[in-house]
Amino acid sequence: MARHLLLVANTPVRNAGTWAGNLMIKYHHREFPSDVFLLLAAAKAKLKIADENGVEDMDVEKMYGTCMKNKIIVSMALPPLDENKFIFKTYKVTPRAISSHAYVNAAFVLPLDPATTEVTERPCLLFGGISGTFAHAAATEHYLTGRRLAEPTTLKAALQTLLDEVQPQPDPELADVVYRRRLAASLLYKAVLHALGERVPARLRSGAEQLTRPGLSGRQQFDTDPALWPVSQAVPKLEAQVQTSGEAEFVDDQPTVPGELYGYYVLSTVGDAQLKVVDGSAALAVKGVHGFVTAKDFIGSNELFTCAMLLKGMGMDTDLLTPELVFADGTVRFCGQPIGLVVADTRELARHAAALVRVEYAQVAPPVVTIRQALKKQPQGMQQSPICPANVTTGDPDGALQAAPRCVSGVWEMGGQDAFAMEAHVARAVPCEDGQLNMSCATQGVKEVVNGVADCVCVPANKINLEVRRLGGGFGGKLSNAVPIACAAALAAIKLNRPVRIVLDVETSMAMCSSRFPHYISYQVGFDDAGRVHGLKLNTVANDGYCITVNSFVEIQQLVAGVQNVYRTDNWSVIPGSVSTNLPPHTAIRGPGMVNGIAAIEMVMDHIAHELRMDPWEVRKANFFAADSQVPRPFDDKQDHEVFARMVEEMFDSGDIVKRQAEIQAFNKANRWRKRALALVPMRYPMALWTKMPAMVSVYDQDGSVAVTCGGVEMGQGLNTKVAQVCALELGVPLHQVSVKPNSSLANPNGIGTGGSISSETSSMAARSACRQLLQRLQPFRAASGQPALSWLQLVQTASQAGVNLTAHAIQSPPAGAPPDMYTVWGLTAVEAELDVLTGESLLHRADVMEDAGQPLSPAVDVGQVEGAFAYGVGLMMTERYRFHPETGRRLTNRAWNYYVPTHKDMPRDFRVKLLKNNRNPVGIFNSKATGEPAVCMSVACLLALRQAVAEARREASLHAWFQFDSPATPERTQMACDVGVEELVLA
Ligand code: MTE
């Protein structure tokens, strides 16, 4: 019981909440799968319940038939249970390791004669997660009474009785009823295996217990070059202390200014309709409400084309883009689309009044949410997307497929992902003198917000003042998403001539904001008996959401690069398509497209291995890109191939791959209900230094200290730390003498949003150029040779007195008219996973993540980035699943309660990250490479390890065919893929 209680919520919640409070939640919400209820009810706990008339003793279950008004639960007593006579066993199956309510939970008390296994009296079989009215499996309890548990017929009939009486309540927010029913049977079977102990064969006993998660350990290996320090030195992130102590200021921490108002969105409640009536009069009648802003109030443009200049720069046709709207205008394109903003004195008042706005819809149509639904309407989505010319077409894929000795085809789907940063979306606009607008906004894109607001409220860009000190996480979600929110705040502020602040709560954010693109992948691959691919046709379809933005372009472009990964591409056709749906426009979230591309081709490799019954790594090896490949690869050089080869060698050596694979085989043989697998996934992540990034460096003649501001936004990735390290090295001052200032629209008006993992290095490059300008200006003031050298302060003061400008500005940008510098980040990851076949839960035992970071610029930061990116991918691959309302298209998994970002308990228990030693990158700054995103792609190994474990489980039931395994591979999907029939739940 104590162990089970540790699975309730998490430590802070358990410290704040009480068991009695938990019972009362269940009292008011009977469908709530309360663990506390199950445990106490099964243990026949006696409650003392008091009211004005006195204290009454009551069983837990009786309380649920009692009126609890004006009553208080005073105490609880657990009667002793003779462990020689009773088996007490409980289970909880959850979508992630902790902090989650159960799909299904159960508590069993089996009164058992240990000698005969007879159930001596009526057992207690309690389940949660089935429905608001179902708790006891009464018919099964009745059936089992007096029967011998060890009799195979007893189990068979008990399971059948249970399946007959367990009828889960369908609910689109919850797991499928088929899974929940299966879980009920699995849990009873587990309890029986547990009760019978050594009476059942050891192979089956593997089903008795749930997975336990050992403590977490980690290893971090990296290289440093002391000659470059503080560059390449493993320093803590500059903000680490203020962030962990809570001192760091985020936008919503800024105190309110006099007269400040709060905006709260009114969102559409259907996914595809005409807006017939939008009536804010009831809201406006509330005292303290000052305005209701809608599309009708626009001064400038309601239409956003964020980053469209980017496409123009690439010579692409921006006419293909469709606008994102700040507010719905005439039609509603997705459920959750902003219709208006209520502005009031307080946040609570604005929220209350927003609920009073009357919206009526006409021509409400069923929303199209999934790619499959969209393809029915737009089959052309399977064709090349017009938005992006990127594709791979080499040789003769059709001919090669026809001639290949073997051929397989498959489809699979990858879900999207919310950015889910800890800091909310927030924007504040303060109208001020000279027609200026002081903006604060949690954004990755200062220029993008300034441009959007300027267009939206017709204020010249030079009058919009925006500073971004830091973000509490961006992950790509605060680039295009921040713009309409800033526009709404600016519009309301100008209309009311008052400061306006908007802070999105999680539900609003998940309803209206863009998230990662989901993808549908289909392929046909021809190959030989050695696993060598002869021809490949792979089509992908991205879910654009309701409009086509620059992000649609980025996603596909990256996807096409990702699909090629480390492989030869002779006779390949890779064609990316896209469809429109009734969802918010999707956006570029950490590792956009690339993670999907790599996942797609790695799934194909596994499919080939499955067909040939080969080790998947051997298939990969047979297809590695080599110097003799017909289709050349841009910018991978000899050194790159050596780096990758070295990685493979080191992985097999330090990762003990061969030995562990043998152990896994033995484990799988010995265990029917637990399966393990190890997946090895390579990565090639091309980087192009294509962005324009400014920086400004000032030296203060007071004390020689240095300040720098640059075009990249610090969002946790350590950009400021890297920039400061570079300035300190260049100017020859200690790191603590460099202070990094917020990104500002004054110093950095024409940069580009932070993203693509290259902003830290391009900001550092710009800062280095600015430092070098300063050094040049200081050069004439250095002491002549033979004279004693001037200290840094003397030098700075001498130059300053002579009128030298000690502020320098520089822009890092690709050479005009020439392609940007490019390099490749290489990676290799081994993940060992274990699966509980009966529940679908899994455990990542160990992950060895190797990445080539060149000579890391800031190794502690870079290792953290690799770990963080991998963790982000664990969520994408395994836990973060969206569910939508079938009729409205509303996102139902829209808060931490039901959208499961992985926790530390979901991380590999043994997590080893190694940045490859002694590598170089001539086009990177100080030989470094980017680390922010690539490791997201390495999480593909988690998905594939789990898939292999499922395949092992299926083999036990003679299911040898390839099966579709979509991501995220939640326990629900994983267990359903195992396809365990009730007839397989046996005792011998
Ligand atoms: N790390 C933290 N802690 N928080 C973030 O929001 N964003 C990621 C990655 N690492 C992010 C992060 C994303 S999406 C990108 S593109 C890169 O950081 C940006 O890093 P860069 O500034 O070096 O380009």
Boltz pocket constraint, residues with backbone or C-beta under 6 A from the ligand:
constraints:
  - pocket:
      binder: B
      contacts: [[A, 472], [A, 473], [A, 474], [A, 475], [A, 476], [A, 588], [A, 589], [A, 590], [A, 591], [A, 712], [A, 713], [A, 715], [A, 716], [A, 717], [A, 719], [A, 754], [A, 755], [A, 756], [A, 757], [A, 758], [A, 759], [A, 760], [A, 761], [A, 865], [A, 868], [A, 930], [A, 932], [A, 933]]
      max_distance: 6.0
